[in-house]
Amino acid sequence: MTSSKFEQALHFSRRAFLQAGGVSAFGLSLPQLTRSQTARAAGSGAPTAKSCIMLYMIGGPPQHETFDMKPEADVGVRGEFSPISTTVPGLQICEHLPRLANLAKHYSLIRSVHHDGTFHATGVHYNLTGWKHAPRNGQPLLSRRDSPSIGGVLQQHEGGRGELPTAVQLPMWITQDGPGQEWAGQHAGFLGPRYDPLIMDYKGGQPGTLPPDFVPGAENIGPRFERRVDLLRSLDRNVFSSAMPAELRLKLARQEAMGVLRSSPKWQAFCIDDEAQTTRDRFGDHHFGRSCLVARRLVEAGVRLVTVAWPITKEFPHFDTHADNFPTMKKNLPPMDQGISALLEDLMERGLLDETLVVCTGEFGRTPSINPNGGRDHWGSVYSTLFAGGGIRGGQVYGSSDKNGAVPKDNPVHVSDFVATIYHALGYDRNTKVIDYSGRPHYIVQGRPVMPLFG
């Protein structure tokens, strides 16, 4: 790392820090890695996953073209795709998911998840927090009034467990409209920026690499680095002797930056260069596949929660298919199938699936009827999610939708129950509390876990 880069890593403006809500020296949202005083509530005999990988399909994939096909419905409902059989008798999924069809014994589906949201950001907040967003009109964007994401809760309860963050999201923010339009529910909300997950936004770059500023150059390691740290401490001693909270946060963020530099070998978990070519080929040389491979590396390195957001690229657009639903799904389903199946296979081969919960969801589903533009519109009334590993018994389908895939028919699962199921696998229950930035306690989730999924 050059001298100028080192200066940037250790001296950055208060304005930049506050704008990013607790950014590190690299313009990335690093957690504080300190432990909350609230007690962790792991139920007796509850399955406890060491980690969770959430695969978040931005836009809301249609249930009819993925995991809940309706081949007997009218053509205006069932669409163009055909179902195929899986390795589980009686279970069928979309023909464009053949690899997942072969792995059906290792995952379970919920076909009856629902909520009352119609905006993308409403669905994002629901699926990442388990709660409805703080009241406001229109599309709810990131706000400190909102409930904390699962990652934010874990940061407060488990921050400081190791050299890497407790919760990481990559390769981008969940949004369709770029910077400043990030949808609600992705950070620590009312817990404050101290507990924000690390967002690795590659801004169009390839995931599977590590930004240069995470790796110190040879001239800035060892004794020279420590001497410069000591100099910084001596300069800061008077500045922070009577510091206000903002300045204290700045000081803590500097400490985080130095921690990153000191533990840079651990951060190589973000790099896939040392993976065998056969492994990289299995996941696919596209943003989603590479991100799934990084996710496996991160949980292997001790990260508790990794959220992989579907990377919106020119090649693979989002799942918000108001028009051209079927051409879009023909593009998106093959890399989705490849990435998820490679992740499950890789975790199994490494003996990690039993201790790693893998979840796949989106904001909501799509309308049962196909609109005049050949698309399906927003539909929170029912959608499908996938669970694997982390104590989940594979080969199941829980809940069902009606004949048109419009509303739950059996065993409805509110999105708060979906989130409670994730918490349960990680060892938390609905009595667990977090403390907001004003010192008030809040329950982490209102729903109840879907216990039949656990075997």
N, C-alpha and C positions, 0 to 999 in steps of 0.2 A: 504494500500500500504506500503510495507516495505521501510526502509530508502534507501536501494540501488536502488529500483525502483523509488523512488522520485528523487534521484540524476540523474538517467537516464532520467527522464522526464524533468528535468530542465537544465541539462548539457549534451549536445551532441556535437559531433565534427562538425566543419565547413565542413570537407571533406564529411561526411555523408549527411549533409544538401545540399551541392551543387550537389552531385551525384543524389539525389532524386528530384532535381529541386524544393526545398522548402519544404522538409519533416518536419513533426512535430516531437515531442519528441517520438512518438510511431512508427516511420518509415512509416508514412502514409502521403499522400499529402493533407495537410489542406489548405484551402483558407485563404487569409489575412483578408477577411471580412471588406474591406473598399470600399467606394463608389467612382465610377468614376465621373469626372466632366462633362462627356457628358450627354446630356439630354435624358431621356426616352421618346420614341415616341409612345404613345398609341393613335391610331386613334379614332376619334369621333364615338361613337356608336359601336366600335369594340368589339367582344366578348373577355373577359379577363379571362382566367383560372387562378386560384390561384396557380396551380401547374401542373406539367406534369410528367408522368411516361412513359419513353421510354423502351420498351421491345426489346432488340437487339438480334436477332437470329444469333449467330456466324456461319459463313460458307456460308450463302446464301440459304434459303429454296427454293425448287422448287415451282414455281407458279402452276405447273400442279398437285402437290400432296397436295396443301393447299387451295388457294382461287380462282383459275382460271383454273378449270379443263376443259379438252377438250374431252368429251366422244365421240364426233363424228369424231375425228381425227383418223388417222391410228394407229394401235397398237404400232408402234415404237415411237409414239408421246404421245398417251394418257396414256400409262403405265398400271399398274395392278389394281389401285384403282378405286372405283366407286364414283360418286357424290351422295350426299343426299340433300333432300330439307331442307330449313330452315323455320323459322317463317315469312320470307318475301317472298311473292309469286314470283315465278320465279327465286329466288336466290338459287343457289346450291353451296356447298363447299364439301370438302373431307369427305368421310365416317368416317375417323379417328378423326374428329373434331365434335362429336355429341353435346357436351355441347355448343360450340360456335354456332352451327346451331340453338340451342334453344334461343340464345341471339341475333340473327341477327338484331332484331328491335332496338338494342341499340348501334350498331356500323355501320360504313360505310367502304367500301373498295375502294381503288384506284387500278385499274388493268392495269394502263398504265404508271407507273413510269419507268424512264429510265435514263441512263447515258452512257458514252463511256469507262468506266473502265473495266479492265479484271482481275487486281490483287485484292486480298482480301483487302489489306490496302488501295488501291485506293477507293474501295467502302465504306470502313469504314469512311475514311476522308470525302468523298462526303456526306454520310448520317448523319454524326454527325456535320458537319460544313456548308454544302451547297456549298462548293467550291472545286475545284480541288486542289490537294496537290502541294506544291512547287516543281518545276522541279527536278527530279533526276531519275536515272536508277533503274530498279528493283522494288521490293516490298518496298513501302515507309513506313518506321518505324517512330516512334515519333520524331519530330523535332521542334525546336523553330522557324524555318522558316515558318511553316505551319499556316493556319488560325485557329482561336480559335474555340473550340467546342461551342455548345449552352451553355453548363455549364460554360465555361470560360467567355463567354459574360455576362451571368447572374451574375457571380461572380464580374465582373468589375462594372456592373451597380447597383447591389443590395447587394453586400457584406456588412456585418454588420447589416443585418436586424434582426438577432436574435442570440440565443446562438448556434444553429446548423448551419452547412454550408448551403450555398445557393444551391449548387449542389453536389450530391453524386452519385457514381457508385459502384455497388456491383454485384455479389460476387467475381469478378475477373476483371483483365484487358482483353480487347478484343484482343486475340492472340491465335494462335494454337501451337506455338513453345516455350512457356515459357519465363522466365525473359530475358530482353534484346531484345526481338523480338516483343514488343508491337506495334500494328499497329497505323499508323498516325491518328490524329484527335481527340484523347481522352482527351487532356489537353488544356491549354489556348494558346498554340502555341506562336505566336509573341507578345502576351500580356505579357508574362513572367510568371514565376512560382508563383508569388504573387496571380494570379487568377486561379490557377489550381483547378478543382473540387477535392473533397475528394474521393480517390479510396480506398474502403474497399476490399482489396484482401485477401480472407480467405485461399488462398493457400491450397485448399483441405479440409479445415475445414468447419464445418456446418454454413451457414448463419443463422441469427436469434439469435446470441449470441454477446456479447460485449467483446472485448479483456480486460483482467484484468487491464492493465495499464490505462484504461479509468476511472476506479473507485478507488478513494483514500481509503486507509484503515482508520480505525477509529482513528489511531494514527496520521494521517496527515490531519485532517480536523479542521475547526474552527480557533481559535487563533494561534495554533501551525503552521498551514499552512501559515497564514498571516505573522507570525514572520519570517519564512524561506524565504518567498517572499521578505520581506523587507531587509533581509540580502543579498539576491541575487542582489537586486537593488543597494545596497550600494557597493557591490563588482564590479558591472558592470559600476558604474558611471564614473570612470576614463577610463575604457577600451573602452567605446563607446563615449567618449566625442568628439573624432575626427575620428569616425569610417568611413570606406569605405563602399560602398553599400553592399558588401557581409556580412560584420559584422552587418550592420543595418538589413539586412534580417534575420540574425541569431537571433538578439534581438527580432524582431517582431515574429519570429517563437516561441521563448520561451514564449512570451506573449500569443500566441495561446495555447501553452501547458497548461499554467496556467489557461486560460479560460476554457479549457476542464475539468480540475480538479474541477474548481469552479462550473461548470454547469453540473456535471456528471449525475444528475437525468434526465436531458433532453436527454442525450445520451442513456438512457434506451429504447428509441424508436427503437434501433437496436435489442432489445431482444424480443422474442416472448413467453417467459415462462408464462407471465400473460394472454396470450390469451386463450380463452376457447378451450378445446380439440376439440369440434365440428368445430370451426373455423380453427384450424390447420389441421384437417382432410380434410376439404373442399379444402384447398390449396394444400395439399399433403406433405408427409414427404420426399420430395426430394429437391435438391438444388434450382431448379427453383421455385417450389411452395413456399418454405420458403422465398426466395428472394422477390417474389411478395408480400408476407405478410409483410415483413419488409418495402417494398416500400410504402404500404398503411399506415403503422405506421409513416413513415418519413414525408409523405405529410400531414398527420394529425397533426404532430408536427411542421409543418411550413416550411419544406424543399421545395424549389421551383421546382427543377428538380431532379428526381431519374432515373438513367439509370440502368436497370437490364440486365446484359449480360448473354446470355445463358451459364450456367455453364457446361463446358466440363468435364465429369466424365467417369469412366469405364462403368457405367450403361447407360449413355446417351451421345453419342458422338456428335461432331459438325455436322452441316448441309452441310458440303463440300463433297457431295456424288458423287465423281468421279467413285466410284464403289459401288455395293450393295446399291443402292439408296432405294429400297423398303424395305428391312429388316431394314435399318437404320431409315427410316421414320416410320415404325411400332413401333420402340422403342421410337422415339422422339415425335411423334405427341400426344400420350395420355397425358404425363406430360405437354406438351405445352398447350393442350386443357384445362386441369384441372387448370393450373396456371392462364391463361388469363381469363377464365370464372369465376373462384373464385374471382379474383381481381375485375372484373366488377360487379359481384353480391354484393360483400362486400361493394364496394364504393356506389352502389345504395342503399343498405339497410341503410347505414350510412348517406345518403343524401349528399355524397361527389362527385358523378360522374359529376354533372353539373359544378362543379368548378375544376375538375381534368381531364386534357386531358390525354388520354391513347393512345399510339402509338406503333405499332408493325412493325418492319422492319428487314432487313438484309443487307448484302453488295450489293446484286444483286439477280437475279433469276438464273435459270438453263436452259441449252440448251433444245430446243424443242425435239430434237432427243435423244433417249437413246443409249449410246455408247456400245461397245462390252462387257464391264465389268459390264453391268447392272446399269450404273450410268448416271448422267447428269453433264455436265461441266459448268464452269463459263459463265454467260450470263447477261450482263448489259443492253441489248437492251430493255428488258421489265421485270417488276416484280410487285408484289402486296404488298400493305401496308394496315394496318388497323388503323382506327381512331375511338375513342369513347370519349364521355364526352367533357367537356370544351367548350361547344357551338356547338359541332358537332351534326347535325341532323342524327339520326340513320336510318338504313334500306335502305341505298343508295349504289349504285355502280357507281363510277365515272370513266369514261374512259373504254376502252376495248382493248384487244389484238386481233390479227388476228386469223384465224381458228386453227393455230398450236401453239398459245401462243409464237410467236417469236418476234413480233414487235408491237408497239401501233397501233391500228386501229382508235380509236376515242379518242379525248381529251387527247393527250399525256401530261404527267406531268414530266418535268425534275426534277431531284433530288433536284435542288436548289429551285423549287417551293414547293416540299415536305417540306423542311426545313423552307421556308418562311411561310408555313401554320402553323407550330408549333409556330414560332415567333408571328404570327398574333394572335393566340389563347392566347398567354402569354402577349399580349399588345404591341408588338414591330412591326415596319414596316421596309421596305427596306431603308428608309432614316436614320435609327438609326446608329450611329457610335460608334466605340470603338477606344481607343488610344493605340498604340503599345508602347513597352518599350523605343523607341527613341522619342516618343512624336508625332508621325504621326497619323492622323485619318484614319479609314477604315470603309467602310460600312459593316454591319454585314451579309448581304445576297444580292444576285443579283436577285433571283427569285421573283415570285409573288404568294401570297397565292391562294389556290384553294377555292374561295369563295362559290361555290355552296354547299360545304360540310356543311356550317354553316346555321342553320335554326332558 
